[in-house]
Amino acid sequence: MNIMASTKRLVNNNFHAITHKNYRYFWFGQCVSLIGTWTQSIGQSWLVLSLTGSPFLLGIVGTMQFLPITFFSLFAGVLTDKFSKKKILVFTQTISMLLAFILSALVFTHAVKYGYIIGLALCLGFCNTLDMPTRQAFIIEIVGKEDLMNAITLNSATFNLARIVGPAIGAMLMAYLGAGWCFLLNGFSFMAVIYGLFQIEAKNYVRKKNSEESILKEIKDGLKYIKNNVVLLETLMLISIMGVFVFNYNVLIPVFTKNVLHMAEKTYGMLMSALGVGSLIGALLMSFKSKVGPSKKLMLGSSIVIGIMLILTGSSNLYYFTALSLAITGIFNMFFSTTANTMLQINSKDEYRGRVMSVYTLVFAGSAPLGNLFSGFVAEKCGAGAVFIISGVLTVVLILLLMICFKFRKKNEIASL
């Protein structure tokens, strides 16, 4: 009885978002679905590298998957504000499920080609363009502002627990059964999140439609709102730097495993899992302080530490050191991502949140095409170790310059008062 009471108290104090019934449906569905997503991610990267042998062509796949976000996420933000987020998510998750089944069928029938993978990656990119800002804006509607940071932390914990389990499962499936099973498992995993969405009963915030406003005018209005909000603007610029130079692990780690460590699928899966272990630890640590709210100092400090860890990772060719450095990187990745996401949502008005999160999607995921191209090109010309080092140096330098610029802006604004 005491154990049950202690467990309940622990959940209420540190994971209080899960006390919301609607959020529980959403969270448990994500637990299953994200394992499938990571299983597919590792399978797809290794499949492309096996078919082509080219880090640059692997980077192209990542570019195509995120390219629609770069061009269309701002339009998606307007749709997120105008329509039921639950219905949008059911649609996008169903399409993602079908794409996974198609890829698995191509592999099982030995019909898979590099061009087909490119096409499916592009289709998934269009789907994610609408899914990502909608999912981010949906969370606050099922938990409220008070438990928002805790919910984001729990989502991150789920994401990174899946990052541990998914690559491990994917590596084993590829080693013993083949990559097709990674994609088939991912297809079935979407059923859990779709079921959870149907069970959710939440009142969506839907902005009143104004026939006089064109979609371009609404996008412009959202961008103007962000420009005039210093917290939103600074956070988004910081995320864009991280998106281009840091969050390219799907390209960096498989190439590093194969060309620097000279190891195979199992090592690749273990390194991805090490990154996930660190991120899970970071998410759990963040959950203990989620009621305090987001900290700008933590966000900036974490981004600097991540840059330094990238430099250290690229400077070594030892497996255990690489695994440890990636785990530490994962911890600070989580500190940064959770804080930045919460900072944006808490500082956004309801009628602008969809558009703000669409810009977040643009700079966070939409910067990936540039990052993937950059990583693939440098890896092809200079080697995987050089990519880590160059990315780390650029990250630290650009963040320091950003901090200086906003410090001067703040001084000028104070002086003009």
Buried (B, 14 or more C-beta within 10 A) or exposed (E): EEEEEEEEEEEEEBBBBBBBEBBBBBBBBBBBBBBBBBBBBBBBBBBBBEBBEBBBBBBBBBBBBBBBBBBBBBBBBBBBBBBBBBEBBBBBBBBBBEBBBBBBBBBBEEEBEBEBBBBBBBBBBBBBBBBBBBBBBBBBBBBEEEBBBBBBBBBBBBBBBBBBBBBBBBBBBBEEEBBBBBBBBBBBBBBBBBEBBEEBEBEBBEBEEEEEEEEEEBBEBBBEBBEEBBBBBBBBBBBBBBBBBBBBBBBBBBBBBBEBBEBBBBBBBBBBBBBBBBBBBBBBBBBEBBEEEBBBEBBBBBBBBBBBBBBBBBEBEEBEEBBBBBBBBBBBBBBBBBBBBBBBBBBBEEBBBBBBBBBBBBBBBBBBBBBBBBBBBBBBEEBBBBBBBBBBBBBBEBBBEBBEEBEEEEEEEEEEE
